[in-house]
Amino acid sequence: MDSFSYLSNADSAYIDSLYQSYKEDPQSVDFGWQKFFEGFDFGQQAVDGNSTENVSVNSTPDHVLKEINVLNMINGYRTRGHLFTKTNPVRERRKYYPGKGIETFGFTDADLDTVFNAGVEVGLGPAKLRDIYQLLEDTYCQSIGVEYRYMRNPIKFKWFEERMESSRNLPNFDTEKKKRILQKLNQAVVFESFLGTKFLGQKRFSLEGAESLIPALDSVIEKGAELGIQEFVIGMAHRGRLNVLANIMGKTYKDIFSEFDGKYNKDLPFGGDVKYHMGFSTDVETSNNNKVHLSLCPNPSHLETVGAIVEGLSRSKMDMKYGSDYKKIAPILIHGDASVAGQGLVYEVLQMAKLDAYKTGGTIHLVINNQVGFTTNFKDARSSTYCTDIAKVTLSPVFHVNGDDPEAVVYAINMAMEYRQRFHNDVFIDILCYRRYGHNESDEPRFTQPLLYKTIEKHPNPREIYLEKLKASGAVDANLAKQMDKEFRDLLQERLNESKEDEGAPINPVFSGAWTEVRFSKEEDFASSPDTSVDKDTFLKIASKITDLPTDKKFLSKVDRLFKDRKKMVNETHVFDWAMGELMAYGTLVNEGNRVRISGQDVERGTFSHRHAVVKVEDSEEEYTPLTQVSEKQAPFEIYNSHLSEYGVLGFEYGYAMANPYALTIWEAQFGDFFNGAQIVVDQYISSAETKWQRANGLVMLLPHGYEGQGPEHSSARVERFLELCAEYNMSVVNCTTPAQFFHVLRRQLKREIRKPLVVFTPKSLLRFPKCVSPLEDFTNNKFQEVIDDASAKAKEVKRVLICTGKIFYDLQEEKEKLNRKDIAIVRLEQMYPTPFAQLDKIREKYSNAEFIWVQEEPENMGAWPFISRVFRKSKFDFDVISRKPSSSPATGFAKLHLAEQAAIVAKAFEIKNTEQVKEVVKKASTAKTAKVD
């Protein structure tokens, strides 16, 4: 009722004085009063013009106060009517105060036949109170409740009110539409019943109780196609997934039955996944002959994770196929009531909705509201009134709909689709329903909800309820449902019989569409890297382009100096630092027609102020992005600072890479260890999606890593966690030591016929370390080297080989040069996985008389050592290790202790036994300048 607060507690004399002022000069009164008096005059004119039959409008001051009360009532219903709806099929609704009776708004029964001009507000013109009241009851308090008045946008208010109040939110479908709704309900109900009968006791996460989801999805696809949608990307959890696959996506019943039988293809090198996690894509034709592509993303059991994937996949397809036209593709996310309220990822993804980096033009959110999460009652599952209250964060409207009223569900989702296409905002449809069985079919729900399940046990399914409604109205013949039931059961039985005759599971095409030229990997793909060099002239031309700044714009002096230094690398020294090596990888790729997309926290400048891919004009904050100026025909280069999210953004970028194998898609963590906020995406998608779902992905993760005394949280990117996930050539894990190596490994992502996730442990202090540079020829005459030998070592003289990865190399190299130790070779393992065994074997043969030591700056129980010790177990390397001692924390928080530990590693590697020498090393280290990275 807040919208009409200016009307509260007013007295008649005051209102009359305002009205007189308004008549003399409308601008002399507040805007709210202007609108009220406009409506009052309009209603009065209607009466004077005899356009309303048998009405008598009282214009006394007391009556004017009641007019205000009518407006308060209208606003009250629009704002709070959803609290009093008939939307719960199996429970009494909670009581809310104040209520919605006419007495709440200052009326008695004696006022019911009084005519009020305020009826104009709801499209009735001057009308009796009882008629206004009935319209509000019909519109806002029946099978549909709508929350929209918090959206702060009068245009959207008007859009909803015109549609809802003119129809009273009562569907008026023709007979054919009603028959289609019945047909989809029949498919949903009979499919679940058939599975329950034929595959007794098997988990299927039944949709029973929420079958109205199927006609809802069918209708949103039909309506979307009418409004120009050519593709939907759908994400959902396991509840009802098989029903959606069968009756919306068109996956054959025969294939689904084969999966129930547990069949698999022995020839496929994949571990597979349970049937209710699998993805699927298909083309469907609507009743109006519109063709629509549907994609259902594979998902893990980790609820809501798929939401981020769907948004990224939708944005990628939007960019790649539809010229970033939001009107042609839409995401649909199907939530559970417990997960949409309880999982923090929902908030992270919703916050993307209006950000340039991630927006997809509005998502349709459907909530299967079972009113229970596994065994947890809804009262214990959230503090909010509704499970969908998170929608208010992005001012997204919410429809609460009774799942036993399929027409209301279809009506609501059609309006939601229209809203999405008109305003390109998210919209929620909360389908209040129930779960007929426990969490799965073998679970006993009466252990935890005995009263609820007594009600559910007696409750008819939505098809039965709808059929009775149709028969009562004469819309369908009584035998139609029986005929539908029999025909569909016969079809299912026929497909079941066919599935039993097949020996193996169906083989679905994996690499199609944009992925046609990509294939699964073979062992020989990892023997060595492909050529990723760029010819000298092209390299220098691009380098020159990306180091130019517009002369007509004024930049910060530090930016000018930075770009002059970069220009000097191009024109004079031909020696490039880390930032230039990275930027040149992007520049050469976009020049070759490959889109490059990077997002993450602070990536435009770079956490450590090294990248400066986007620079600001000093006086206006206008942005300039040199990598968009490479050539006229270049592919897009996009780099976005993300909101403060890891889980959501990493999931989004994984989804983006899932759709386009020819884009270099990168997520960078602000600090490497921050990825652990997105560990679920790493575990359930990045490391295992190809094994589970036969879905390849070329996403790149950049994780700043290195021990520079910055404490436990900013030292380690948890190398060990990635390496423990490595198997079956599922991803690449590297720690590059030169800019050229970084350049080549990034380009390698798009220069092979395979796609694998790439994890790069990137440096911090090395970004400005004078020796961490690469000459021009390393970019133009080389490729990524999985192992880098010690070019200065003579094999016959070497007694000890130190193998390491990453920054520690420079500490070791500095000590070797200082001590002039020719008996020690330092070998860099640039790629830890897939481990280049053949190349390392050659190193072992070369230094046949030497001992081999693995050196790392991480504690012994972390870093690469646990992996190295496992994969080289019982090998001829017989590795020993030099590292920090085992620790529960990655690093110390004391700077001097860090320096002492680092010096001790180096001293041990070179067998410095003289106490004075060790003290000298530690002293030198303690006075050395360390990079400030926090």
N, C-alpha and C positions, 0 to 999 in steps of 0.2 A: 504493500500500500504506500510505499515511499514516494511513488511518482506523484501522488496527489497530496503530499504533506502540506502544501501551501493552502489547502482547503480546510485543514483541521482547525477545530476550536474557533471558527469564525462566527461572528454574530451577524444578525440580519441587517442591522443598521449599517455596519461597516461594509458589508457586501453591496448594499444598495448604493452607498457612496462611491464605491469602486466602479460600479456599473455606470453611474452617471458620468464619472470621469472618463470611462472607456468610450462612452457614446460621443463625448466631446473630442477626445483624442486617444485612439487605441494605444499609441506609443507611451501614454502617460502611466500605464499600469504594467505590472510585471508580465513577462512573456506567458507564464502559466495561466494568469488570469485572462490574458488576451485569448488564449485558445479556449478557455472555458466559456467566455462570453460569446465567442464566435459560434460555438456549438449551441449555446442557449438561443441566440438569435436565429440560427438556422432552423432549429426545432420550432421556434415561434412562427417563423415565416411559413414553414410547412403547414402549421395549423391554420394560419390566416388564409393561406391559399387553398384550404380545404383538400389537401393532398392526403390527409389521414382521416380515415372514417371513424365516426363516433368517438372522438376524443375530446376531452376538455382539459386544458392545461391551466393549472393554477399558478399564477406568477407572484403570489405573496412572498414576502421575505422568508417566512417559515418554509414555504415550498422550495424556495431557492436553496435553503440549507439541506433539504432532503434530496434535491438534485445533486448536491455535492456528495451526499451519502451514496447515491446511486453510482456516481463516478468512482467513489471509493470501493464500492462493491465490485464493479467491473474490474478495476485494477487489482482488487484482492483476489479475484478468481484467476486473472491472468498471471498473477505472481505466485499464488499459493494453492491454486486449484489442484495441482498435481499431488498434493498431500492427501487428497480426499477421493482419489479415483477408485474404480473397481478393477484394479489391475492384477491383484494377486489371486491366482486360481485355486490355491490350496491353504491359504492362511488368511485370518482376519488382519486387516491393516492396523498398524499402530494408530493411536489417537493423537491428534495434534490440536493445540489451542493457541489463539482463538479458533473457533470453528468456522463454518461457512454458512450457517443459517442466516436468515434475513435479520434476525435480532442482533447478530454480530455487527451489522452495519447501521443499527439504529432504527429498524423498521418493526412493525407489527403486522399481523394478518390484515388489519384494517387498511394497510397501504397497498395491498396486492393489486387492486384494480385502479389505483391512481396512475395517471399517465405522466411520464417524465420525458422531458426533452433529451435527457442523457442517453436515451435509446439510440440516438443518432450515432453515438460512439461505437456501437456494435452493429451498425447497419440496419437497424429496425426503424429508424426515424422515431418520432415521439411514440412511446409505447407504454403499455401497462407494466408495472413492476413485475407481475407474475410472468410475463412474456420475456422480459429481460433476464429475469432469474432463471427461467427454463432454458434459454439459449446458453447461458453461462454454464449451467449444470450439464447440458448435452455436450458442450464443446470441451470443457476442461475437467470433467469429473466422471467420465464413463470408462471405456476400455483403454483410453489413451490419456496420459498425463504429459504435459509438455513444460519443460523448464527452458525459458528463453529470455526472461525479463532482466537478467543480469548482463546482457550482452552490450549495453551502453551504446546501442546504435539504433536510432529511431527508424531508419530505413528498414532494418531487419525486423524490428517490432511490427511495423506495418505489413511487411511481407508475410509474416506468420499469421497475424490477426486477420488479414483479408482472406487468406485461404482457409483458416480453421473456423472462423466464426460464420463465414458464408455457407460452409458445408456442415457446420456443427461437429466437425471431426467425425462424421458418420460416413463410412464408405458407401458408395453408390455404384457398385460394379455391375456390368451387364452379365447376362447368363453365361456367356462364353468364358468370361474372366473367372466367374465363380466355379465353373467346371474345371478350369485349369488349376485353380487353387486346390480344389478337391483332389484332382489327379496327383498333384505333387505331394499333398498330404498322404494320399494313399500309398504312393511309392515309399515315402519316409516310414510310415507305420509298418507296412507289410515287409519291407526290407529288414527292419530290425527284428520283427517277429520271425521271419524266415531264418535269419542268422542264429537267433536264440534257440530255434528248434533243431537246426541241422548241425550246429557246432556248439553243442551244449557244454557250458563251463569255460569256453574260451573267452579271453578278454577281447572286447570289441569297443568298450567305452560308448555304450549305447546312447542314442539321441532321445530315447523314449521319455516323453514328458515335455520335450522341446521341439517336437516335429515341425512346428510352424516355421522353424528356421529355413526349411527347404523351400516352401513357397515364397518366403521372404527373399532368399537369394535368387530364386528364379525371377522374381518380379524386378529386383533391382538391376539385374542384367538386362531384362527387357526394357525397363524405363531408361537405363543408362544408354543403351544402344539408340533409343529414340532421340536422346539428347546429344548424340554425337560421340559417345564413348566407343572406342574400338578395342580396348583391352582392359581387363581387370587383373590385378595381382592380389591374391588372397593369402592371408596368413591365419592359421588357427591352431589350437592345441588338439589333443586327441579326442575330446568329447564330440561325438558326431562326425568325426572326420571321414569314416568309411561311408557314411550316408551321403556326405557332400561329394566325395569322390565318385560314387555310383550315380547319384541322381541329379547332380549339378554339373560335375566335370565330365561325365560321360565315360569314366573308366569302366571297362566291361565287367559285368557281374562275374563272368567266367574267370577273369584274371584275379579278381578279389577272392573268389572261392579257392583258387589255386594257392593263394597266399595263406588262407586259413588251413590248408592241408600241409603247410610247411615246406612246400616244394622249392627247390633252388636249382640254379644252373651250375654244374660242376666246373664248367669251362670259364666262368667269370671269376676274376681274381678279387672279389669283393666280399666283405663280411656281411653286408646287408644290414637291415634294420627291421624292427617290427612293422607290421602293415599299417598301423595307425600313426606312423611318423613320416610316411613316404610322401614325396611331392608328385605333381602331375601337371601336364599342360595339354591344352586341346583347343580346337576351334569349334565354336558352336554357332548355330543359326537360330535367330529369334523367330517368333511367330510373324514378325513383319519383314522377314527375310534379310535382316541385318546380320552381318558376320561379326562375331566378337571372339577375341582370343582370351582364354582364361589360363592363368598360372596359379597353381597352389604350391606354395613353398614347402619344402621339407622342413620338419621342425623336430627339436629334441623334446624330452619331457620337461625341460626347464621352461615353465610357463612364461609367456610374454616375450621371450627372446626373439621369436620370429618376427615380432612387430618391427624391430629396427631393421631386420633383413628386408622385409617387404617394402619399407619406405625407401631404402637404398636401391633396391631392384627397380621400383617404380620410377624413381628419379632418373636412373640410368637409362631405362627404356624411353622415358620422356625426352631425354637429351639426345639419345641415339636415333630413335625411330620417328619421333613426332615433333621435332623442332622445338622442344620445350613447351609444347601446347598442353596446358593442364586439362583442356576439355576433352582430350582424346584417350586418356588413360587414368584410372583411379585405383587406389589401394582400398582393400576391404580387410579389416582386422576383426576377427571373431574372438572375443574374450570370454573368460569365465568370471562370475561375479567376485569370487574370492581373489583371483589373480589381478583383476583390473584395479581392485582396491588395495591389494597388499604388495604388489611388486613395484619396486622403485623405478624399474626400467620404463614403466608406462609414463611416468612423469618426464623422464629424460627424452623419450621419443615425442611426447606431446609438445615439449618446449621447442622442438625442431620445426613445428608446423608452419611458423611464419618467418623462419630464418632463410635468407637468400641461399645459403649453402645447402639446405636440406628440404625446403618446402616442396610439396608434391601436389599442391592444388586442392587439398582437402581429402581427408580419409573418412570412409564410412566405417564407424565402429559398431559392431553388433555384439551385445553382451548376452550370452546364454546364462540367465540368472537362475541357477538352481536353488538359490537361497541356502546353500550349504557348500562348504569347501572341504572335500574329502569327508571328515567327520565333524567339522567345526561349524557351529551355528552362525548365522549371519551376524547376530548380536556380538559374537566374540571375534568376528573377522574384520571389523572396522569401527571407527568412532563416528564416521560421517553418517548422515541420514541415508544416502544412497551409495551403492557401490560405484556409481558413475560420477560422484561429486568432483572427481579430478578434472572433469570436462570444463569446470568453471575456470580453471587455470588459463585456458586459451579462449574463454568466452564462447565455448562450443555449445550449441543447443542439445537438449536431451529429450528424447521421446521415451516414456515409460509405457509399455504396452502389455496387455494381458495375452500371454502365450496361448491361451485357449480360444482366442478370437483371431483366427488367421486373417480375416479380412482387415481387422484393425492393424495387424502387423504389416500386412502388405501395403495398406494405405499409408502408414507411417514411414515405411522405408522408401516408398515412392516420393513422398514429400521431402525426405532426407536427401534423396538423389537430386531432386530439383534444386534444393537449397545448395548443395555442393556445387552444382554446375553454375548456379547464379552467383554465389559469393566466394567460392573456392576456399571454404573453411571446413574444418572437421565437424562431424555431426555424430551423435551417439543414439543408438536405439537399444534400450534396455528391455529385453524380452523376459518378463517375469513368468517363470515356468517352474518345473520341478524335475527331479531326477528319479525315475521310477525304481531304479535299483541302487545299490551302493556305488561307491567310487568306481568299482568295476563289477562285472556280473557275478563274481564269486564272493563279493563283500556283503556283509550283513548290516544294513543301515539302521535296523531297529535297536542295535546296541546303543546308539548315540542319539537317535531321533525317533523314539518309539511312537509318540503321538502323531508326529508329522506323517510317518509311514503308515499309520492306521488310516489316515485320510487318503493318502496317495493310493493305497491298495484298492480302495473303493471308487477311486476317481476315474471316469472315462477318459480315453485318450482324445486329443484334439480332433482327430478325424471323426470320431463318433459324435462329438459335440457339434461339429460343423455340419455333419450330415443331417442331424436332427433339425438344425436351424434351416438348412436348405429345403428339407422335406416340408417343414411347417410353412415355409413361404411359397412352396410350389415351384421352386427354381429347378429342382431335379426330380427325376423319377426314383421311387424307392429302390428299384432294382439296379440302378446305375452303379452304386457303390459295390454291390455284390459282384456285378460283372467286372468292374475294375479290379477288385480283389482277386477274383479267380484268374483272370487273364494275366495279371502280374505275377501271381504265385506260379502259374504254369510256366511263364517265361523264366523265372528264377530257377525252377527245378530243371528245366531244359539246360540252362547254362551250367548248373551244378553237375549235371550228368556229363556234359562235355569236358568240364574241368578235370573230372576224375579219369578221363581217357588220356589226358596229356601227362607225360612223364616229368617234364621240367616246368619251371616257372616261366612266365612270359618274359621276353627280352624287349625292353623298351628302348627306342633310339635315344642316345644320350647327347651326342654332339650334332645338333641340328640348328637351323636358323643362323644366328651370328657365330655359332661355334662350329660350323661345318668343317672348317679347315684345321680344327684342333683335334688332337688325338690323345689317348692315354699314353703314359710314359712307358719306356722300356729301359732295362738296365743300362744299355749302351748309351742312352741319352746323357748319362751323368759321368761318362768317362772323361770328358773334357768339355769346356764351354765353346759355344759357337763364336765366330768372328763378330765382334761388336765395335770394331774400329770405325772411325770416320775420316775421310780424306782431309788432308791438311788445309786446303783452300776453303772447303766448306766449314770446317771447324773454326777457323779464324774469322771467317765472315760472320758466322752466327755469334761468336764470342764478341766481336766488335759491336754487333747490333744490341746485344743485351747489356753492354757496358756504356751505352749512350744514354744521356739524359737530355730531355728537351731544353733547348737554350732559352725558350721564352717563359720558363717556369723557374721559380726560386725554391731551391731545396735547402734543408739544413746543411750547415757547413760540414758536419760529420759525414753526411750522405755524399756530398760532393767529393770529399776526400776519399771516401771508400770507393766510389766509382772511378776516380782517377787512378787509384791503386790497382783496380781491376783492369782498367784500360792499359796500364803499364805492363801487366802480365801478358796482355794480348799483343801489344805492339813492340815490346822491348825484351822482356826476360824470357817469354815463352815457358814460364814455370808457373803452375797454377795451384792455388790453395784448395782447401776442402770445399768451401762454398762455391768456387768457380767450377770445380769438378762436378759438383752436384747440379748446378744450374745448367751446365753444358749438356748433361744427360737429358734434362728436360727440353732444352732448346733443340737438340738434334732430333729428339723423338717427335716433337710437334712439327718440326720441319719435314719429317718423313711421313706426316699424316696421322700420327697417333695422338689422341687426346691424352692430356696429363691432368689428373685431378689430385689435389692434396688437401687434406683437412686435419685439424687437430688444434690443440690449444696453442695459440701464439705462433702458428707456423708461418705466417706472412713475413714477420721479422725473424722468427726463430727464437726459441727460448734463450739461447746464448748470444743473441744479436749478431748472428753470422750470415744469415741467408739474405735478408732484405730483398725478397722477391717482389714485394710491394713497398713503394716508398711514397711518402706524403709531401705534397707541396707545403712549404712552411706556413704561408699566410692563410691558406684556405682548407687545408687537410684534403684537398683533391688527391686522388690516388693515381699513381702511375705504375704500371706493371710491365717492365721491359720484355718479359717473355711472351707478351702478346704482340710484340713488334718484330718477330723474327722474319716473317715473309708474308706476302699477301695471301698465299694459299695454305698457310700453316693450319694445323689442327688447333682446337681450343686449348689454352692453358688456363686452368682454374685453381686458385689456391684460396682457402677460406680458414679464417680463425673460427674454431668451433666454440660452442658454449662449453661450460665446465663439466663435461661428461666424457667418460671413457667407454663404458658399457654400450650406451646408445650409439655413440659416434663410430666406434669400431664395428659394431653390428651393421650400421648404415653403410659404411664403406665396403664391408664384405659383400653386402647386397648389391652395391653399385658395381663391384668387380664381377659379380655373378652374372650380370647381364651382358657385359661388354668385354670380351677377351682381348680387344685391341686398344684398350685404354690402360695407361699406367695409373693405377689407383693406389694412393698412399695414405695411410694413417700414421701420424707421428705422435708419440707420447711426449708430454712436456718433460717428464723424466721417465726413464725406462721402467722403473718399478711401478709407475702408475698404471701400467697395463693390467695389474692384478685386479683392478676394479672391473675389468672386462674379461676375467678368466673364463667365464662361461662361454663366451664367443670363441675363445682360443680352443677350449676343450671340445665343444660340441660342433663347431663348424670348421674353423681353420685347420685343425689337425686331423679331423676324422670325416669330413663330409664326403670326400671322394670314396673312402672305404664303405661308408654307410649308405650313401645315396647316389654314388657315381656322378658326383657334381664337382667338376674342377673349378679352380679359382686362382687368379693371379695377384691377389692383394699383397701389397708390401706394407710391412710394419717397420717403422723406424723407432728404435728404442735407445735413447742416450744412455751410455753405460761406461763406467770407468771409475777407478778409485782415486779421488783427488782430495780426500779429507773433508767431504761434505756431509758425512754422517750416514746413519743406517738407511735413510729413506732416499738419498740421492746418489747412491754409489752403484748399486747393482740392478740391472734389468732382469735379474733372475734367469741367467743363461740356462741353469740346470733344469728349470721347469719346461723350457721348450725342448731341450734335448731328450728329456725323458719321454716326450710325446712323439719323438721321431722314429718312424718305422715305415717300411713299404714305400719308400721314396715319397712320403706324403708332403714334405715341404723342404725348403732350403733355409739353412741357418748359417749366417756369415758374420764375421767381425773383420771388417776391412782395415788395413793399415795405411792406405794411400788414397788420395783423391781419385786417381785413375782407376783403382780397383772399385771404388764406389760407383764411378761413372759406368764402368763396364757391367757391373752386376745389375744395375738398374736397367740398362739397355737390354741385357740378356733376357729380362722378363718377357719382352715382346719379340725377341728374335729367335725363339724356339717354337716348335710345333706343339709344345706341351705348355700347360699352365699349372704352376705350383705356387702356393703362398711363399713369400720370401720374408724372413725375419732378419733384420739388419741391426746389429748392436753398434750404434753410431757413437762417435767420440764427443768429448766436451773440451778438455784442455787442448787436444790435438787440433782443434779448429783453427788455432792461431799459433801452433807450434812451428817454429821456422823450418824444421826438418820434415814436417809432414806435408810435403808438396810433391807434385809430379810434373815432369817435363812434357813438352808437347808430344814427343814421339810415343809416350806411353798411352796417349789417347788415339793416335792416328795409326800406330803399327802394332797394336796389341789386342788382347782380349782378357777376360777375367781369369786370373790364375788361382786355382783352388789351394795350391801350396806355393810358397815363395822360398826358394833356397837362399842360403847365405852366399852371395856372389863373391865375397872376399875370402871365403874359407878354402883351404887346400885340404882335400880329403885325407891325405896321408898324415897330415899333422894334427888332425882333429881327434881329441880323446873324449870329448863330451859334446853332445848335441842337445841344445836347449830348444824344445819345441814349445811355442806359445801362440797366443792369438790376441790381437788387439793392442791396446796402449802399452802394455808391459814390455812389448818389443823395444820401444824407444828407450825405456829405462835400462834394459839389458844391453842394447846396442851402445848406448853412451858409456856404460861401464866397460864394455869390451874394448872400445876405442881408447879409453883412458888407460886401461891396464895393458893394452896392446897384446891381448890374449889370442894368439893364433891357434891355440889348441882347442878352442871352443867355437862351434858353429851355432848360429841362431836361425832356426827355421820357423817360418810363420805358417800356421794352419789358418788360412783365410776362410775356408768353408768347413765348418764342423760337420754339417750334414747336408746332403749325402756325403758321407766321409770318403775322401779320395784315397782309398786303400792302395790302389795301383801306384799312384804317384808317391805315396808315403813309402811303399815298398822299395821304390827306386832310391829314395833318400836313405833308407836303411842299408841298402846294398852299397851305396856310395860311401857311407861312413861305417864301413863294416867293423872297424876296430874301436868304435866309440860306444860309450854308454849313452842312453837316451833318457832325458829328464823332461817331464812335463812341468812347465812353470806357469803359474797363474797368480793374479793378485787377489782373487777371491778366496774365502776360507776353503779348506780341503773338502768339506761336505757340500760345497756349492760350486758355481762356475761350471766349466766343461769337464773337470776331473772325474766326477762320478760316471759320466758317459764314456769318457776316454778309457777309464779303467775297466769298464764293462766290455766295450767293443774290441779292445785289444787284449782281453784276458787270454792267457796262454799263447800269446803271439810272440814272435821273435823280437819284438820291441822291448819287452820286459821293463816297461816304464816304471820309474820312480816319480815322485811328485815333490815340488817345492811350492808352498803356498802359505797363506795364513792358516793358523791352527783352526780346527773345526769350531764352529760358532753357531749359536742360535740366532744371532743377529748378523746381517750381512757385513756391517762395518762398524768401527768405533766412531763415537761422536767427538773424540778428543783429537785435535789436529796434530799435536806433537806425537801422540801415540800412533796415529796413522802413518806419519813420516818414519817413525822408527820401524814399524812393521814393514813398510815398503822397502826401506833400506836393508832390513834383515833378509827379505826375499832375494834381493839383488846380491847381497853378500854371500848368501848360501849358494846361489846359482854359480858364483865364481869361486866358491870354496875359499873365501877370505877368512882365514882362521886367526890372523893376528888381531888382537883386541884393539890395538891402536888404529889399525886400518878400518875396522868396523865402526869405531867411534867417529873416525873422520867422515865415513860415508853418511852416518846418521846426522852428524853436525851439518854437513853440506846440504843434506836433504831438508833439514829443519829450517834452514835459512833461504831455501829456494822459494821462488814465487810460484804459487799454485793458482790455477784458473779459478776465478770467482764465478760459480755457476748456479748459485742459489739466490 
